[in-house]
Amino acid sequence: MNNIKKLYIELPKQHRIFISVVSVLLLLLVIFPSEKATASRQSEQSSLKIGQRYELSVPEQSITALQVQEPTTQTNEVLSEQEQLSWQTAKVKSGDSLAKIFKRLGYNARTTHDVSSAKGDDSKLLKKLNVGDTLRIGKDSAGKLAALEYPLSKTDTLFVTLINGQYQSFKETKTVEIRESIAHGVIKSSFWNAGIAAGLDDGQIINLANVFGWDIDFAIDIRKGDSFHVVYENQYVDGEFIGTGKILAAEFINQDEPFQAIRFTDGEYYSPDGKSMRKAFLRAPVSFKYISSNFKPKRFHPVQKRWKAHRGTDYAAKTGTPVVAAGNGKVVRATYDKYNGHHVFIQHGNGIETKYIHFSKRAVKKGQRVKQGQVIGYVGSTGLAAGPHLHYEFLLNGVHRNPRTVKLPDAKPINKKYRQAFASIASQRLTELSGSKLALNTLQNGHNQAP
């Protein structure tokens, strides 16, 4: 230390001053460390420990920089191209199954299994395909089946979609819009032709006949000049007409006698005063389209070639046309003989019996109980019959009665607790029918006055 001090004194004056200044600066650096050095020591003291959570305060500017940017138009186009599928259409042929259709399109049995067992209860609808239906199948860029669409009806469509490697199924049902419509017509040649001319389809014409089937025999009772007025539903999906719906109200004027029916919320039809249109017996047990002879006391038998009493009504129809029971009852005879051919007799109680003769074959057995409208046999020409037809008889206490005009038990009225609600609906429907008749009369008068 003495040697260093001696050496320092022997140095020139300017050197001693420089060394002193440098020494003072070094001393200051030791006492007051630099900012970097301080940060370094702090970093060592507060280093992150494994397994411990830390909260970081991120400057607002950094948050903005980290925000996810909205995809550009170009990005959307790329995503769209990736999601686009190649679609194929397959029409269900006779004997087809999902496996056969997929095989034709190049898919293996594994795909068939995965699609038919897709998650969701609706996939079971693929087990029974209807001939003529159309399936749309979409595959991705790798050739894998990615989507299937199966229109079940005009309102329902089954979808099967590949989501995260698994097929999922669901059924979509479109909303049906109901619009009320009115039809009216006057019979000139036949009820069927008048219905078609009024804009009713086949189903609506048959439904109209069924509404009044307990009061009118549409095979025999219809006359030229009879008229009808109908309020019914038209159905639309996405603005497109898909078909007709229920008959809401109807009036049929048969041989100047009016019959009116109003549909209630229970799906049944009632007269304006609340009596059910259903009665114990149908006026006719077979389709109204064909009829060969009216109820007459006597007629010339076409096979036996002699005049004899004709105690019933003959309904001419094609062989195989179904015949239904006119009312509830018990089959007391179901057999074959050379005169009646295949025939069925039904006992209904209250002394009423109905007979159905000349079947091509029977659909019931003796002792069997049947319900009104149940098929009991099919039109034929067995026994003494000139051609295929049904001979129908209605007996009351053993006496033949005209089934078209015999007095039937009164219809049951609507339940008392629903009478007020029904009266409100009936009033509205009768107003609509009245408007339909007014429109028809105005149209007819216009035609009559035209030069």
PyMOL commands that set and color helices and strands:
alter all, ss='L'
color gray80, all
select helices_A, chain A and resi 2-10+13-31+35-45+60-66+73-83+98-105+109-116+121-127+191-197+202-211+416-449
alter helices_A, ss='H'
color red, helices_A
select strands_A, chain A and resi 86-91+134-139+145-151+156-163+166-173+177-186+227-237+240-254+257-263+269-270+298-300+307-309+313-316+322-324+329-337+341-349+352-362+369-370+375-379+389-396+399-401
alter strands_A, ss='S'
color yellow, strands_A
deselect
rebuild
show_as cartoon
